[in-house]
Every structure is written in structure tokens, then in C-alpha cells.
């Protein structure tokens, strides 16, 4: 695997330069407090279940260096796929799809990905669309989401994409929580899942608190 170098200002970030891309990203989750680990109280998830881990990709993607690295890793992971657009369910997929599209446009002009957003519910006015953005019938699309737990958000987006006659052949997430058989649920729909990190990767990257 190639070493990904992200230019990040500040002496406290120099240690990242000696890590590969996934390890850099896992470290940024800790550094930006986007991964919380509380084995006693835990956190209530969208499914209603409680987990000792909380993954907050919105906090991570609020930082430009993290967005750039996520997009870099994602573009490397999908480099062999033939795609027209990238998108997913609001709101978790929006910053991720935008980051991937912008990075590809800036660094790989031949890889131009338009973006689209899947609404949780179709608009009740105007054109009453469920899918917004630059996407046309038969477009080859990558469906993305920030975190995978049960796979429910990805399945909603995949279902909407297929109803709109889009060719959704792959899915991508930043973190696979490795819980509730989310990956198996998604891949049972005939859609291979790409994950940039797993929960194990995040736990393994727990740094010395002196660096946080």
C-alpha cells in the first residue's frame, strides 16, 4: 500500500507523516475527538441499541485535512471502477460525496464524479424529487455513507438509486463498525462494500494522551 502524505501544519502533527494513509486517518479520528470510547455508559445508536463506541464522522469532516485524506483514500479505493457520480442518503453522505468529487477533480481530471443526494423522503412540492443533483438514468454511481452499522442508510440510498434506474454497483463508507452484520446486509444486495477503516482500526490507533 502506498504511503499517503498529508501536509498538516503544526509540530504536533509531524508524527502523521510516518504513518500510512489508514493509520493517519484513524489517528485524526482520535485527535479531533471524532471517536469516543466509553465502556461503562456507552452511547445510544440510531438503531436504539447501545454501544461502547461512538463514531462521529461529521466532527471529523469538519476539518479540511481530514476531508482531504478521506477523499484521497476513497479515490484510491475506487480508482479501478468506472463511475459517473457519487452520492448517498442525506445528511451523512453529503460532505463525503462532495469531498471525493472535489479531490478527484483537483488531482485526477480524467476522473470526474458528479454528485447526488438521496432525500429521506421525496419533496412534497416543486418536482417532488427523491434524488437531487447531477445524475441521469443509467448513470454508474457509487453510493456512500459515513458510518456503517446495520446498513439501513445505505440500503435506503441503494433502493432509491435503483428505482431511479441508476447503476449502483458498489458502496463505500469511511468506517465499518463491524456490528449488526451491516456489511453482510449490504453485500446481500449484490453490492460490494468498500470501507476505509473498521472499528478495530480505530481502537488500534488509540494514541498516547500526550499527543492529543
DRENTINU-591010 format. One record per residue (C-alpha): residue in three letters; x, y, z. Coordinates in pm, whole numbers, plus 50000, padded with zeros to 5 digits. Example, Ala and Ser with C-alpha at 12.3 -4.5 7.8 and 13.67 -1.06 7.14 Angstrom:
ALA512304955050780;SER513674989450714;
This chain:
UNK500005000050000;UNK501385034549911;UNK502215059450184;UNK499835088850179;UNK501355121850278;UNK499115149250402;UNK500665183550460;UNK499345193550801;UNK500685224250982;UNK501805222351342;UNK504585203651517;UNK502015181851692;UNK501055166851354;UNK504535156451239;UNK504065120851363;UNK501385115351098;UNK503975117650822;UNK505455084250926;UNK502145065350902;UNK500325050150608;UNK497045065850499;UNK494595044850701;UNK496655049051018;UNK496785086650960;UNK493025087450928;UNK492445066451238;UNK494775089551431;UNK492825120151315;UNK489635104451448;UNK491215104551794;UNK492855138451753;UNK489615155551655;UNK487565136851917;UNK485525120651642;UNK485835086351807;UNK484605081352162;UNK485095050052369;UNK483075046352691;UNK482905010052808;UNK480765018953112;UNK477875040852991;UNK478125036252618;UNK476185055152352;UNK472685050652212;UNK472845044851836;UNK470275053651570;UNK469065017651587;UNK468225022151955;UNK470954998252065;UNK473765008452299;UNK477425005752205;UNK480615014852393;UNK481835032152076;UNK480665064051908;UNK481975073451563;UNK481325109751467;UNK482355114551104;UNK480665148551093;UNK483125160951352;UNK485975145551154;UNK484895160050819;UNK484615194750969;UNK488415196350933;UNK489915202150586;UNK492945179750639;UNK490705150650737;UNK488385156950440;UNK491365157050204;UNK492745124550345;UNK489345107150339;UNK488875117549976;UNK492425106649889;UNK491895072050036;UNK488455068749879;UNK489675078649534;UNK492505053349560;UNK490005026449659;UNK487695033249363;UNK490365040849103;UNK489635009148907;UNK485855014648897;UNK484055031048609;UNK481785057048771;UNK479805087548670;UNK478665100349007;UNK478925095549382;UNK476275102249645;UNK474025088549914;UNK471425094750180;UNK471175128650345;UNK472915141350551;UNK475835118450627;UNK476745112250264;UNK476775148850158;UNK480235160150283;UNK481775126650188;UNK480475126749831;UNK481485163249788;UNK485005156849921;UNK485525127249686;UNK484235146549384;UNK486355177249461;UNK489525157249526;UNK489165137449204;UNK488575169249004;UNK491625186149159;UNK494045157149124;UNK492705134048855;UNK491005154448581;UNK490115122848392;UNK488145110848696;UNK485235134848712;UNK482505123948951;UNK479285143848972;UNK477345142149298;UNK473805134349404;UNK471795134049725;UNK469075109449819;UNK466365125550027;UNK464915105150311;UNK461515114950177;UNK460565128649838;UNK459785165849827;UNK456085174149853;UNK456445204449626;UNK458175215149307;UNK459345184949109;UNK458785162049410;UNK462155145449356;UNK463705119349582;UNK467165122949426;UNK468785157049381;UNK471935165449188;UNK473715158548861;UNK472685122948783;UNK470855107548487;UNK469185074548409;UNK471695045848371;UNK474475066048537;UNK477105044248707;UNK477095055249069;UNK478955048649392;UNK476665050149696;UNK478435063450006;UNK477765068750374;UNK479935079950663;UNK479445050950905;UNK478095015750857;UNK476274998951145;UNK473164980051035;UNK473404991750674;UNK469985008250682;UNK471075041550536;UNK472985025350252;UNK470035002850173;UNK467695032850154;UNK470055050249916;UNK470585018949706;UNK466855013149680;UNK466205048949571;UNK469065047749321;UNK467745016149162;UNK464195029949149;UNK465675059448959;UNK467295034548718;UNK470835042048830;UNK473525015448816;UNK474675012849177;UNK477324985749173;UNK479464995049478;UNK479125011849817;UNK481745029550028;UNK481875040550392;UNK484505057850600;UNK484085034150896;UNK482574999450918;UNK481594994751281;UNK481624956851232;UNK478314954151417;UNK474804941751339;UNK476034923951025;UNK475904956650830;UNK478434946050568;UNK476704912850509;UNK473344930450476;UNK474634954350211;UNK476554928250016;UNK473504905550016;UNK472064931049772;UNK474854922949528;UNK476814954349616;UNK480444950449730;UNK481274972750026;UNK484484993050050;UNK485435006250395;UNK488345029650460;UNK488555019250826;UNK486994994451066;UNK486234997951434;UNK489274976351504;UNK491455001451314;UNK490165029751533;UNK490735010851855;UNK494245000851747;UNK495135037351680;UNK494455048852034;UNK497335073052092;UNK499345083252392;UNK497265110652555;UNK500295133852547;UNK499785137252171;UNK496085146752188;
